[in-house]
Structures are given as structure tokens and as C-alpha cells.
Amino acid sequence: MTNNNKLPLSDIVVFEMAGLAPAPFAGLILSDFGANVIRIDRSKGFNADVLTRNKRSIALNLKNPLAIQTLLDLFKNVDIILDPFRPGVMEKLGLGPDVLLNINPRLIYARLSGFGQTGSMSQTAGHDINYLAISGVLNLIGREGEKPFFPVNILADFAGGGLMCVMGILMALMERTKSGKGQVIDANLTSGASYLTTFPYLMQKYGLIWESERGTNMLDGGAHFYEIYETKDKQYMAVGAIEPQFYSCLLDKLNLKSDDLPGQMDKASWPQMKVKFQNIFSTKTQKEWNLIFEGTDACVTPVLSFNPKEGQFAAIPQPAPVLSRTPARKLTQENLPNDVPFLESGKHSVEILTEFGVQSDQISKLLASGALMDNSKSSKL
């Protein structure tokens, strides 16, 4: 079991305004690496967030002035705030960055939004697919002659959003060690997703890999040596043999001779080579191909699933990267909850306020006024 005192962010306190997807993922990463992450829930309603690992919840009625004053008092002693709302919502609550940085100059105020804090689209609703569309990412993905294809909401929500936000937070924490000051982070999902495409953007701009129509280039589904093939048992193998030596190994394992084939980079022959490769992969099961390619440099791997009904299944997603001295908390099947990991709103309300030095009579007042809700089964005042 990892010792909390040795986790790299063990002294960091984070308040996460309750939301879905990007902000909770940012909070999850911070909590995995030891931060004390507290989710601020509304006093009524259910939160469907499942990214709750190692977090606690305090439930407040944000329409009650006593709740807002309580948060202002708490925020004097925190390191990070995660704001998942559209621009202006926190300001209307009296919890905008100008107010909070005035009472806590060391505060890092991370704002996650779809289209940024300013501009014509800042107040526009959207989801992952919309941010990918506006950023230019979506136009890169898809088969030849078909409309762009959107992936699962990983790219904008989690990579361009939550993960990029954490990167900003860590850089702000580093800068704070020199200046002693916090700052505001604009982690908008459109810009984050766009940043992720720097490589294909530059390659396309200068007429390199992405010079042709979508789905016809080497890395977007055009090449036979960078493709997915169905196996005899209706599973799949992923092929990524780009370099000549890897391609040579691939051909060898497929019992093909390079002298009998078109050149690897002969684009005109790629469609017919795909047919040839598919015919070959269809002759064996995924397990049989695994045995053939195991330990080779052919760059061929099975397509695994998180669903055990779909053949071989992938490992549990683990916190990454791995730090040698102070790694994150490791996940196992044993420490994963059996039930859906919803975090009950207000489960730790009294516990958290007590931890922050709020007196019991003040907590009782908050509960009586409806500013605070506590759902713990054991809190005693």
C-alpha cells in the first residue's frame, strides 16, 4: 500500500466544483498522486460522476449567503480550485478569481471550459465532438471518402481538457515556488485538443505525411502497414510496421517475400496490399497471431477490450506516469469498488469543516440554515 506521506502531491489541497468529465478527471489525477481533493456538491440532486477515487464531498446550498461565506473562508487555505462552469458562473456566485486571489494570493485557479473564457463562443454549449470539430482535430479522423469520424470522448474531454489542465496546474505550482504567487489557468478543451494536433498540423502544413485526402495517408488509415485487420475469430490485430526493418519483420511473419510485392511506400498499391493482408489475417485466430508475433519487432498487437466478453481484455487503467520514488496509488481488482463509484454528496461535510477548523456551533448553524448538508452516517456535533 502506498504511503500517503510519500505521494508527490500529499501537501496539496484541491477544491473541485462538481461537474462531469474534464474537471473530475483533473481532480482524479491530482488525488491519485496524493492531493487532498474535496468536491463541492450542491445540497440537492444526484451527481453521476464516477471519477471519484480518493475524493471527499462537502454539500452546500450555493444560493445561501452563509454557504458562500463558508467557501470564502475555506478558500483562504487551499492550493487549487477546479472550475468546470461556463465563464461567469463563479463570478455570479461571488467566487471569481479576482475575489479569491485577493484573499489567497497563492491560489491556483484552474478554469475548464469548452471554448475558453473569452470570445464569441465562450458562452456556447458544447461537447467533445464540438471541440474536436472547431479545433481541426475531427477533420483529420476518418476513412477515405467518408465523413469525419469522432472517437470516444477521450481527446477533448480528457486529453485536451482534464490532462492539459493538470499540466497547467503543475507548471503553476512550480512557478509559485519562485514567485510565491498563484494564477488563473484557462484550460479550454478546444485549445487543448488543438495543441495535441501540433504534429499532424505541421506535417500537413509542409506537405509531408498528411498531404493527401483524409484516410489516404500513412497514419490515418491509408497504408496497409498501419491498419487494423480482422482475425478468423472476429477479433482484431493492430499493425504499425512503419520503419523498413519492422515492415520486413512483418512480411516474414506473414510468410510474404518483399521481392514478390510492390514497394512499401508505393501508395498506389496500398489498397490491394490491404486486401492481401486481410486475407492472411483471416486465416488465424487472434490468439494464434499473438503467438506468431510475440517478442518480434513487427509492431503487431492484439486489439484488447475492457469487456471480457470480447476476447482478451485490457488491463485496468493505472495512474501514469510511474515515478520511481513517489509513485501514485496503484489500482488492483481488490481495491476497486464492486458497485458504481458514485460519491455521495455531502458524505464528508462535517468532517471537512472540522478539519479546516470550523467550530461545531458554526457547523450546527450552517446545517440548521440549510446552507450545509451532511450525509455522513457517523458525524456527531
DOPA-549478 format. One record per residue (C-alpha): x, y negated, z; residue number from 1; chain. Coordinates in nm, 3 decimals. Layout:
// DOPA-549478
px: X py: Y pz: Z i: NUM ch: A
...
***
This chain:
// DOPA-549478
px: 0.000 py: 0.000 pz: 0.000 i: 1 ch: A
px: 0.142 py: -0.339 pz: -0.095 i: 2 ch: A
px: 0.218 py: -0.565 pz: 0.200 i: 3 ch: A
px: 0.021 py: -0.890 pz: 0.160 i: 4 ch: A
px: 0.307 py: -1.087 pz: 0.311 i: 5 ch: A
px: 0.530 py: -0.981 pz: 0.023 i: 6 ch: A
px: 0.288 py: -1.072 pz: -0.254 i: 7 ch: A
px: 0.421 py: -1.369 pz: -0.455 i: 8 ch: A
px: 0.115 py: -1.592 pz: -0.403 i: 9 ch: A
px: 0.039 py: -1.493 pz: -0.043 i: 10 ch: A
px: 0.055 py: -1.853 pz: 0.085 i: 11 ch: A
px: -0.171 py: -1.998 pz: -0.185 i: 12 ch: A
px: -0.536 py: -2.083 pz: -0.112 i: 13 ch: A
px: -0.778 py: -2.095 pz: -0.405 i: 14 ch: A
px: -1.141 py: -2.207 pz: -0.413 i: 15 ch: A
px: -1.326 py: -2.074 pz: -0.716 i: 16 ch: A
px: -1.655 py: -2.239 pz: -0.805 i: 17 ch: A
px: -1.878 py: -1.946 pz: -0.900 i: 18 ch: A
px: -1.902 py: -1.881 pz: -1.273 i: 19 ch: A
px: -1.861 py: -1.600 pz: -1.523 i: 20 ch: A
px: -1.571 py: -1.457 pz: -1.727 i: 21 ch: A
px: -1.278 py: -1.706 pz: -1.765 i: 22 ch: A
px: -1.270 py: -1.868 pz: -1.420 i: 23 ch: A
px: -1.335 py: -1.543 pz: -1.229 i: 24 ch: A
px: -1.060 py: -1.377 pz: -1.432 i: 25 ch: A
px: -0.819 py: -1.655 pz: -1.340 i: 26 ch: A
px: -0.919 py: -1.606 pz: -0.978 i: 27 ch: A
px: -0.876 py: -1.230 pz: -1.012 i: 28 ch: A
px: -0.520 py: -1.266 pz: -1.140 i: 29 ch: A
px: -0.432 py: -1.503 pz: -0.857 i: 30 ch: A
px: -0.588 py: -1.270 pz: -0.600 i: 31 ch: A
px: -0.412 py: -0.964 pz: -0.743 i: 32 ch: A
px: -0.082 py: -1.138 pz: -0.679 i: 33 ch: A
px: -0.172 py: -1.231 pz: -0.325 i: 34 ch: A
px: -0.359 py: -1.563 pz: -0.329 i: 35 ch: A
px: -0.641 py: -1.614 pz: -0.082 i: 36 ch: A
px: -0.927 py: -1.662 pz: -0.329 i: 37 ch: A
px: -1.262 py: -1.783 pz: -0.197 i: 38 ch: A
px: -1.562 py: -1.800 pz: -0.429 i: 39 ch: A
px: -1.807 py: -2.082 pz: -0.366 i: 40 ch: A
px: -2.155 py: -1.949 pz: -0.438 i: 41 ch: A
px: -2.488 py: -2.125 pz: -0.441 i: 42 ch: A
px: -2.710 py: -2.045 pz: -0.146 i: 43 ch: A
px: -2.977 py: -1.888 pz: -0.368 i: 44 ch: A
px: -2.957 py: -1.646 pz: -0.656 i: 45 ch: A
px: -2.751 py: -1.347 pz: -0.761 i: 46 ch: A
px: -2.405 py: -1.362 pz: -0.917 i: 47 ch: A
px: -2.341 py: -1.092 pz: -1.181 i: 48 ch: A
px: -1.964 py: -1.145 pz: -1.176 i: 49 ch: A
px: -1.764 py: -0.820 pz: -1.147 i: 50 ch: A
px: -1.418 py: -0.982 pz: -1.135 i: 51 ch: A
px: -1.434 py: -1.000 pz: -0.758 i: 52 ch: A
px: -1.138 py: -0.793 pz: -0.643 i: 53 ch: A
px: -0.980 py: -0.915 pz: -0.317 i: 54 ch: A
px: -1.207 py: -1.223 pz: -0.308 i: 55 ch: A
px: -1.439 py: -1.355 pz: -0.040 i: 56 ch: A
px: -1.759 py: -1.559 pz: -0.072 i: 57 ch: A
px: -1.900 py: -1.864 pz: 0.100 i: 58 ch: A
px: -2.252 py: -1.970 pz: 0.002 i: 59 ch: A
px: -2.352 py: -2.336 pz: 0.015 i: 60 ch: A
px: -2.652 py: -2.540 pz: -0.097 i: 61 ch: A
px: -2.472 py: -2.793 pz: -0.314 i: 62 ch: A
px: -2.780 py: -3.018 pz: -0.312 i: 63 ch: A
px: -2.737 py: -3.065 pz: 0.061 i: 64 ch: A
px: -2.503 py: -3.354 pz: 0.158 i: 65 ch: A
px: -2.377 py: -3.152 pz: 0.455 i: 66 ch: A
px: -2.258 py: -2.880 pz: 0.217 i: 67 ch: A
px: -2.072 py: -3.132 pz: 0.002 i: 68 ch: A
px: -1.910 py: -3.288 pz: 0.310 i: 69 ch: A
px: -1.807 py: -2.942 pz: 0.426 i: 70 ch: A
px: -1.638 py: -2.876 pz: 0.093 i: 71 ch: A
px: -1.461 py: -3.212 pz: 0.106 i: 72 ch: A
px: -1.323 py: -3.117 pz: 0.446 i: 73 ch: A
px: -1.217 py: -2.772 pz: 0.327 i: 74 ch: A
px: -1.055 py: -2.905 pz: 0.010 i: 75 ch: A
px: -0.811 py: -3.115 pz: 0.214 i: 76 ch: A
px: -0.618 py: -2.797 pz: 0.283 i: 77 ch: A
px: -0.633 py: -2.593 pz: -0.036 i: 78 ch: A
px: -0.387 py: -2.548 pz: -0.321 i: 79 ch: A
px: -0.609 py: -2.476 pz: -0.620 i: 80 ch: A
px: -0.966 py: -2.535 pz: -0.732 i: 81 ch: A
px: -1.113 py: -2.348 pz: -1.027 i: 82 ch: A
px: -1.386 py: -2.547 pz: -1.202 i: 83 ch: A
px: -1.588 py: -2.340 pz: -1.456 i: 84 ch: A
px: -1.853 py: -2.601 pz: -1.533 i: 85 ch: A
px: -1.915 py: -2.831 pz: -1.826 i: 86 ch: A
px: -1.736 py: -3.165 pz: -1.795 i: 87 ch: A
px: -1.906 py: -3.398 pz: -1.548 i: 88 ch: A
px: -2.081 py: -3.140 pz: -1.329 i: 89 ch: A
px: -1.825 py: -3.157 pz: -1.049 i: 90 ch: A
px: -1.825 py: -3.537 pz: -1.069 i: 91 ch: A
px: -2.204 py: -3.542 pz: -1.019 i: 92 ch: A
px: -2.157 py: -3.330 pz: -0.708 i: 93 ch: A
px: -1.906 py: -3.579 pz: -0.575 i: 94 ch: A
px: -1.628 py: -3.322 pz: -0.616 i: 95 ch: A
px: -1.449 py: -3.455 pz: -0.923 i: 96 ch: A
px: -1.070 py: -3.459 pz: -0.949 i: 97 ch: A
px: -1.038 py: -3.830 pz: -0.873 i: 98 ch: A
px: -1.210 py: -3.780 pz: -0.538 i: 99 ch: A
px: -1.033 py: -3.459 pz: -0.444 i: 100 ch: A
px: -0.682 py: -3.565 pz: -0.547 i: 101 ch: A
px: -0.731 py: -3.876 pz: -0.338 i: 102 ch: A
px: -0.791 py: -3.669 pz: -0.023 i: 103 ch: A
px: -0.545 py: -3.394 pz: -0.120 i: 104 ch: A
px: -0.266 py: -3.526 pz: -0.347 i: 105 ch: A
px: -0.108 py: -3.177 pz: -0.368 i: 106 ch: A
px: -0.423 py: -3.021 pz: -0.512 i: 107 ch: A
px: -0.409 py: -2.840 pz: -0.847 i: 108 ch: A
px: -0.748 py: -2.888 pz: -1.009 i: 109 ch: A
px: -0.795 py: -2.635 pz: -1.291 i: 110 ch: A
px: -1.084 py: -2.703 pz: -1.526 i: 111 ch: A
px: -1.206 py: -2.429 pz: -1.760 i: 112 ch: A
px: -1.440 py: -2.538 pz: -2.037 i: 113 ch: A
px: -1.531 py: -2.429 pz: -2.386 i: 114 ch: A
px: -1.429 py: -2.730 pz: -2.590 i: 115 ch: A
px: -1.231 py: -2.949 pz: -2.349 i: 116 ch: A
px: -1.306 py: -3.232 pz: -2.110 i: 117 ch: A
px: -1.343 py: -3.498 pz: -2.378 i: 118 ch: A
px: -1.450 py: -3.522 pz: -2.742 i: 119 ch: A
px: -1.771 py: -3.481 pz: -2.937 i: 120 ch: A
px: -1.817 py: -3.114 pz: -2.842 i: 121 ch: A
px: -1.726 py: -3.136 pz: -2.474 i: 122 ch: A
px: -2.092 py: -3.105 pz: -2.364 i: 123 ch: A
px: -2.183 py: -2.840 pz: -2.620 i: 124 ch: A
px: -2.277 py: -2.489 pz: -2.507 i: 125 ch: A
px: -2.078 py: -2.200 pz: -2.649 i: 126 ch: A
px: -1.937 py: -1.853 pz: -2.603 i: 127 ch: A
px: -1.624 py: -1.665 pz: -2.703 i: 128 ch: A
px: -1.734 py: -1.626 pz: -3.065 i: 129 ch: A
px: -1.788 py: -2.003 pz: -3.098 i: 130 ch: A
px: -1.447 py: -2.092 pz: -2.955 i: 131 ch: A
px: -1.282 py: -1.843 pz: -3.191 i: 132 ch: A
px: -1.473 py: -1.993 pz: -3.482 i: 133 ch: A
px: -1.375 py: -2.354 pz: -3.410 i: 134 ch: A
px: -1.012 py: -2.269 pz: -3.328 i: 135 ch: A
px: -0.949 py: -2.094 pz: -3.662 i: 136 ch: A
px: -0.892 py: -1.755 pz: -3.498 i: 137 ch: A
px: -1.212 py: -1.594 pz: -3.623 i: 138 ch: A
px: -1.132 py: -1.665 pz: -3.988 i: 139 ch: A
px: -0.817 py: -1.452 pz: -3.955 i: 140 ch: A
px: -1.001 py: -1.137 pz: -3.846 i: 141 ch: A
px: -1.195 py: -0.910 pz: -4.080 i: 142 ch: A
px: -1.182 py: -0.675 pz: -4.376 i: 143 ch: A
px: -1.132 py: -0.776 pz: -4.736 i: 144 ch: A
px: -1.447 py: -0.906 pz: -4.899 i: 145 ch: A
px: -1.639 py: -0.907 pz: -4.572 i: 146 ch: A
px: -1.739 py: -1.181 pz: -4.329 i: 147 ch: A
px: -1.504 py: -1.256 pz: -4.039 i: 148 ch: A
px: -1.535 py: -1.002 pz: -3.757 i: 149 ch: A
px: -1.549 py: -1.102 pz: -3.393 i: 150 ch: A
px: -1.371 py: -0.880 pz: -3.139 i: 151 ch: A
px: -1.489 py: -0.815 pz: -2.784 i: 152 ch: A
px: -1.481 py: -1.139 pz: -2.582 i: 153 ch: A
px: -1.118 py: -1.094 pz: -2.482 i: 154 ch: A
px: -0.939 py: -1.352 pz: -2.697 i: 155 ch: A
px: -1.108 py: -1.678 pz: -2.597 i: 156 ch: A
px: -1.266 py: -1.599 pz: -2.261 i: 157 ch: A
px: -0.979 py: -1.409 pz: -2.108 i: 158 ch: A
px: -0.656 py: -1.464 pz: -2.305 i: 159 ch: A
px: -0.716 py: -1.820 pz: -2.424 i: 160 ch: A
px: -0.918 py: -1.908 pz: -2.116 i: 161 ch: A
px: -0.851 py: -1.735 pz: -1.785 i: 162 ch: A
px: -0.496 py: -1.623 pz: -1.853 i: 163 ch: A
px: -0.393 py: -1.953 pz: -2.011 i: 164 ch: A
px: -0.543 py: -2.129 pz: -1.710 i: 165 ch: A
px: -0.328 py: -1.923 pz: -1.473 i: 166 ch: A
px: -0.021 py: -2.010 pz: -1.679 i: 167 ch: A
px: -0.108 py: -2.378 pz: -1.634 i: 168 ch: A
px: -0.160 py: -2.329 pz: -1.261 i: 169 ch: A
px: 0.176 py: -2.158 pz: -1.217 i: 170 ch: A
px: 0.352 py: -2.436 pz: -1.409 i: 171 ch: A
px: 0.175 py: -2.695 pz: -1.194 i: 172 ch: A
px: 0.280 py: -2.509 pz: -0.879 i: 173 ch: A
px: 0.640 py: -2.511 pz: -1.000 i: 174 ch: A
px: 0.625 py: -2.882 pz: -1.080 i: 175 ch: A
px: 0.473 py: -2.952 pz: -0.739 i: 176 ch: A
px: 0.785 py: -2.818 pz: -0.570 i: 177 ch: A
px: 0.972 py: -3.110 pz: -0.728 i: 178 ch: A
px: 0.719 py: -3.393 pz: -0.714 i: 179 ch: A
px: 0.507 py: -3.290 pz: -0.419 i: 180 ch: A
px: 0.201 py: -3.377 pz: -0.627 i: 181 ch: A
px: -0.084 py: -3.183 pz: -0.776 i: 182 ch: A
px: -0.252 py: -3.250 pz: -1.109 i: 183 ch: A
px: -0.552 py: -3.169 pz: -1.329 i: 184 ch: A
px: -0.533 py: -2.881 pz: -1.577 i: 185 ch: A
px: -0.754 py: -2.888 pz: -1.886 i: 186 ch: A
px: -0.771 py: -2.519 pz: -1.977 i: 187 ch: A
px: -1.027 py: -2.521 pz: -2.255 i: 188 ch: A
px: -1.094 py: -2.197 pz: -2.436 i: 189 ch: A
px: -1.080 py: -2.337 pz: -2.787 i: 190 ch: A
px: -0.733 py: -2.486 pz: -2.746 i: 191 ch: A
px: -0.614 py: -2.177 pz: -2.559 i: 192 ch: A
px: -0.733 py: -1.944 pz: -2.835 i: 193 ch: A
px: -0.576 py: -2.173 pz: -3.096 i: 194 ch: A
px: -0.241 py: -2.165 pz: -2.912 i: 195 ch: A
px: -0.245 py: -1.786 pz: -2.931 i: 196 ch: A
px: -0.253 py: -1.805 pz: -3.311 i: 197 ch: A
px: 0.068 py: -2.008 pz: -3.343 i: 198 ch: A
px: 0.246 py: -1.720 pz: -3.517 i: 199 ch: A
px: -0.016 py: -1.643 pz: -3.786 i: 200 ch: A
px: -0.075 py: -2.017 pz: -3.834 i: 201 ch: A
px: 0.291 py: -2.079 pz: -3.910 i: 202 ch: A
px: 0.320 py: -1.768 pz: -4.126 i: 203 ch: A
px: 0.017 py: -1.877 pz: -4.330 i: 204 ch: A
px: 0.129 py: -2.238 pz: -4.350 i: 205 ch: A
px: 0.461 py: -2.138 pz: -4.505 i: 206 ch: A
px: 0.321 py: -1.867 pz: -4.733 i: 207 ch: A
px: 0.470 py: -1.570 pz: -4.553 i: 208 ch: A
px: 0.266 py: -1.277 pz: -4.418 i: 209 ch: A
px: -0.081 py: -1.434 pz: -4.433 i: 210 ch: A
px: -0.054 py: -1.581 pz: -4.781 i: 211 ch: A
px: -0.347 py: -1.390 pz: -4.935 i: 212 ch: A
px: -0.717 py: -1.336 pz: -4.872 i: 213 ch: A
px: -0.824 py: -1.214 pz: -4.528 i: 214 ch: A
px: -0.792 py: -0.837 pz: -4.499 i: 215 ch: A
px: -0.531 py: -0.801 pz: -4.775 i: 216 ch: A
px: -0.217 py: -0.894 pz: -4.583 i: 217 ch: A
px: 0.028 py: -0.678 pz: -4.395 i: 218 ch: A
px: -0.102 py: -0.741 pz: -4.042 i: 219 ch: A
px: -0.475 py: -0.797 pz: -4.099 i: 220 ch: A
px: -0.580 py: -0.465 pz: -4.249 i: 221 ch: A
px: -0.434 py: -0.480 pz: -4.598 i: 222 ch: A
px: -0.136 py: -0.247 pz: -4.553 i: 223 ch: A
px: -0.162 py: 0.130 pz: -4.533 i: 224 ch: A
px: 0.120 py: 0.141 pz: -4.280 i: 225 ch: A
px: -0.063 py: -0.094 pz: -4.041 i: 226 ch: A
px: -0.405 py: 0.064 pz: -4.022 i: 227 ch: A
px: -0.637 py: 0.290 pz: -3.824 i: 228 ch: A
px: -0.722 py: 0.638 pz: -3.951 i: 229 ch: A
px: -0.996 py: 0.880 pz: -3.853 i: 230 ch: A
px: -0.896 py: 1.229 pz: -3.745 i: 231 ch: A
px: -1.063 py: 1.565 pz: -3.800 i: 232 ch: A
px: -1.247 py: 1.541 pz: -3.466 i: 233 ch: A
px: -1.383 py: 1.189 pz: -3.535 i: 234 ch: A
px: -1.120 py: 1.022 pz: -3.317 i: 235 ch: A
px: -0.864 py: 0.770 pz: -3.442 i: 236 ch: A
px: -0.491 py: 0.714 pz: -3.478 i: 237 ch: A
px: -0.331 py: 0.370 pz: -3.497 i: 238 ch: A
px: -0.040 py: 0.332 pz: -3.740 i: 239 ch: A
px: 0.202 py: 0.040 pz: -3.717 i: 240 ch: A
px: 0.511 py: 0.153 pz: -3.906 i: 241 ch: A
px: 0.630 py: -0.184 pz: -4.041 i: 242 ch: A
px: 1.010 py: -0.154 pz: -4.041 i: 243 ch: A
px: 1.163 py: 0.070 pz: -4.310 i: 244 ch: A
px: 1.314 py: 0.316 pz: -4.063 i: 245 ch: A
px: 0.980 py: 0.355 pz: -3.885 i: 246 ch: A
px: 0.797 py: 0.395 pz: -4.215 i: 247 ch: A
px: 1.045 py: 0.663 pz: -4.318 i: 248 ch: A
px: 0.974 py: 0.849 pz: -3.995 i: 249 ch: A
px: 0.600 py: 0.817 pz: -4.057 i: 250 ch: A
px: 0.630 py: 0.965 pz: -4.404 i: 251 ch: A
px: 0.839 py: 1.250 pz: -4.269 i: 252 ch: A
px: 0.577 py: 1.344 pz: -4.008 i: 253 ch: A
px: 0.306 py: 1.327 pz: -4.275 i: 254 ch: A
px: 0.515 py: 1.559 pz: -4.496 i: 255 ch: A
px: 0.547 py: 1.296 pz: -4.766 i: 256 ch: A
px: 0.860 py: 1.214 pz: -4.967 i: 257 ch: A
px: 0.937 py: 0.849 pz: -5.036 i: 258 ch: A
px: 1.069 py: 0.932 pz: -5.384 i: 259 ch: A
px: 0.721 py: 1.053 pz: -5.481 i: 260 ch: A
px: 0.548 py: 0.736 pz: -5.358 i: 261 ch: A
px: 0.525 py: 0.367 pz: -5.450 i: 262 ch: A
px: 0.747 py: 0.131 pz: -5.253 i: 263 ch: A
px: 0.629 py: 0.045 pz: -4.905 i: 264 ch: A
px: 0.581 py: -0.324 pz: -4.991 i: 265 ch: A
px: 0.411 py: -0.265 pz: -5.326 i: 266 ch: A
px: 0.084 py: -0.439 pz: -5.237 i: 267 ch: A
px: -0.092 py: -0.317 pz: -5.550 i: 268 ch: A
px: -0.054 py: 0.040 pz: -5.426 i: 269 ch: A
px: -0.172 py: -0.023 pz: -5.068 i: 270 ch: A
px: -0.541 py: 0.070 pz: -5.131 i: 271 ch: A
px: -0.455 py: 0.405 pz: -5.291 i: 272 ch: A
px: -0.200 py: 0.478 pz: -5.019 i: 273 ch: A
px: -0.469 py: 0.419 pz: -4.758 i: 274 ch: A
px: -0.682 py: 0.685 pz: -4.924 i: 275 ch: A
px: -0.385 py: 0.925 pz: -4.928 i: 276 ch: A
px: -0.308 py: 0.861 pz: -4.560 i: 277 ch: A
px: -0.674 py: 0.900 pz: -4.460 i: 278 ch: A
px: -0.698 py: 1.233 pz: -4.641 i: 279 ch: A
px: -0.396 py: 1.357 pz: -4.449 i: 280 ch: A
px: -0.509 py: 1.232 pz: -4.108 i: 281 ch: A
px: -0.847 py: 1.400 pz: -4.165 i: 282 ch: A
px: -0.683 py: 1.743 pz: -4.165 i: 283 ch: A
px: -0.591 py: 1.747 pz: -3.795 i: 284 ch: A
px: -0.743 py: 1.650 pz: -3.463 i: 285 ch: A
px: -0.622 py: 1.356 pz: -3.259 i: 286 ch: A
px: -0.459 py: 1.595 pz: -3.012 i: 287 ch: A
px: -0.272 py: 1.771 pz: -3.292 i: 288 ch: A
px: -0.147 py: 1.438 pz: -3.430 i: 289 ch: A
px: -0.038 py: 1.334 pz: -3.082 i: 290 ch: A
px: 0.184 py: 1.640 pz: -3.062 i: 291 ch: A
px: 0.332 py: 1.567 pz: -3.404 i: 292 ch: A
px: 0.413 py: 1.201 pz: -3.334 i: 293 ch: A
px: 0.502 py: 1.227 pz: -2.966 i: 294 ch: A
px: 0.853 py: 1.100 pz: -2.897 i: 295 ch: A
px: 0.909 py: 0.974 pz: -3.254 i: 296 ch: A
px: 0.969 py: 0.624 pz: -3.393 i: 297 ch: A
px: 0.682 py: 0.649 pz: -3.641 i: 298 ch: A
px: 0.479 py: 0.391 pz: -3.444 i: 299 ch: A
px: 0.169 py: 0.609 pz: -3.437 i: 300 ch: A
px: -0.050 py: 0.628 pz: -3.128 i: 301 ch: A
px: -0.396 py: 0.758 pz: -3.040 i: 302 ch: A
px: -0.684 py: 0.511 pz: -3.006 i: 303 ch: A
px: -0.793 py: 0.564 pz: -2.647 i: 304 ch: A
px: -1.116 py: 0.460 pz: -2.479 i: 305 ch: A
px: -1.227 py: 0.364 pz: -2.129 i: 306 ch: A
px: -1.518 py: 0.602 pz: -2.184 i: 307 ch: A
px: -1.418 py: 0.964 pz: -2.101 i: 308 ch: A
px: -1.694 py: 1.088 pz: -2.333 i: 309 ch: A
px: -1.494 py: 0.956 pz: -2.630 i: 310 ch: A
px: -1.194 py: 1.189 pz: -2.609 i: 311 ch: A
px: -0.876 py: 1.078 pz: -2.437 i: 312 ch: A
px: -0.934 py: 0.778 pz: -2.218 i: 313 ch: A
px: -0.712 py: 0.484 pz: -2.138 i: 314 ch: A
px: -0.557 py: 0.410 pz: -1.801 i: 315 ch: A
px: -0.714 py: 0.171 pz: -1.550 i: 316 ch: A
px: -0.623 py: -0.191 pz: -1.635 i: 317 ch: A
px: -0.346 py: -0.288 pz: -1.393 i: 318 ch: A
px: -0.220 py: -0.632 pz: -1.286 i: 319 ch: A
px: 0.062 py: -0.740 pz: -1.515 i: 320 ch: A
px: 0.345 py: -0.818 pz: -1.545 i: 321 ch: A
px: 0.520 py: -0.600 pz: -1.286 i: 322 ch: A
px: 0.751 py: -0.789 pz: -1.053 i: 323 ch: A
px: 1.043 py: -0.586 pz: -0.917 i: 324 ch: A
px: 1.042 py: -0.712 pz: -0.558 i: 325 ch: A
px: 0.694 py: -0.857 pz: -0.512 i: 326 ch: A
px: 0.452 py: -0.668 pz: -0.738 i: 327 ch: A
px: 0.078 py: -0.722 pz: -0.737 i: 328 ch: A
px: -0.162 py: -0.489 pz: -0.564 i: 329 ch: A
px: -0.172 py: -0.163 pz: -0.760 i: 330 ch: A
px: -0.505 py: -0.010 pz: -0.855 i: 331 ch: A
px: -0.588 py: 0.359 pz: -0.825 i: 332 ch: A
px: -0.904 py: 0.561 pz: -0.873 i: 333 ch: A
px: -0.915 py: 0.592 pz: -0.495 i: 334 ch: A
px: -0.924 py: 0.219 pz: -0.422 i: 335 ch: A
px: -1.171 py: 0.134 pz: -0.699 i: 336 ch: A
px: -1.525 py: 0.091 pz: -0.564 i: 337 ch: A
px: -1.778 py: 0.358 pz: -0.654 i: 338 ch: A
px: -2.054 py: 0.101 pz: -0.701 i: 339 ch: A
px: -2.059 py: -0.205 pz: -0.926 i: 340 ch: A
px: -1.819 py: -0.450 pz: -0.753 i: 341 ch: A
px: -2.060 py: -0.739 pz: -0.710 i: 342 ch: A
px: -1.953 py: -0.977 pz: -0.435 i: 343 ch: A
px: -2.250 py: -1.061 pz: -0.212 i: 344 ch: A
px: -2.298 py: -1.435 pz: -0.198 i: 345 ch: A
px: -2.221 py: -1.572 pz: 0.146 i: 346 ch: A
px: -2.081 py: -1.248 pz: 0.281 i: 347 ch: A
px: -1.789 py: -1.430 pz: 0.444 i: 348 ch: A
px: -1.932 py: -1.778 pz: 0.504 i: 349 ch: A
px: -1.887 py: -1.794 pz: 0.882 i: 350 ch: A
px: -1.559 py: -1.607 pz: 0.867 i: 351 ch: A
px: -1.415 py: -1.855 pz: 0.618 i: 352 ch: A
px: -1.530 py: -2.167 pz: 0.802 i: 353 ch: A
px: -1.393 py: -2.028 pz: 1.128 i: 354 ch: A
px: -1.064 py: -1.952 pz: 0.956 i: 355 ch: A
px: -1.046 py: -2.316 pz: 0.842 i: 356 ch: A
px: -1.102 py: -2.445 pz: 1.194 i: 357 ch: A
px: -1.468 py: -2.542 pz: 1.175 i: 358 ch: A
px: -1.623 py: -2.528 pz: 1.522 i: 359 ch: A
px: -1.908 py: -2.289 pz: 1.598 i: 360 ch: A
px: -2.153 py: -2.568 pz: 1.681 i: 361 ch: A
px: -2.090 py: -2.729 pz: 1.343 i: 362 ch: A
px: -2.136 py: -2.393 pz: 1.168 i: 363 ch: A
px: -2.465 py: -2.346 pz: 1.352 i: 364 ch: A
px: -2.575 py: -2.690 pz: 1.237 i: 365 ch: A
px: -2.492 py: -2.604 pz: 0.876 i: 366 ch: A
px: -2.686 py: -2.279 pz: 0.897 i: 367 ch: A
px: -2.987 py: -2.447 pz: 1.059 i: 368 ch: A
px: -2.996 py: -2.722 pz: 0.795 i: 369 ch: A
px: -2.985 py: -2.476 pz: 0.507 i: 370 ch: A
px: -2.653 py: -2.617 pz: 0.386 i: 371 ch: A
px: -2.482 py: -2.284 pz: 0.455 i: 372 ch: A
px: -2.594 py: -1.926 pz: 0.406 i: 373 ch: A
px: -2.421 py: -1.634 pz: 0.574 i: 374 ch: A
px: -2.493 py: -1.276 pz: 0.467 i: 375 ch: A
px: -2.237 py: -1.101 pz: 0.683 i: 376 ch: A
px: -2.370 py: -0.822 pz: 0.899 i: 377 ch: A
px: -2.136 py: -0.895 pz: 1.186 i: 378 ch: A
px: -2.090 py: -1.274 pz: 1.225 i: 379 ch: A
px: -2.167 py: -1.397 pz: 1.575 i: 380 ch: A
px: -2.187 py: -1.761 pz: 1.681 i: 381 ch: A
***
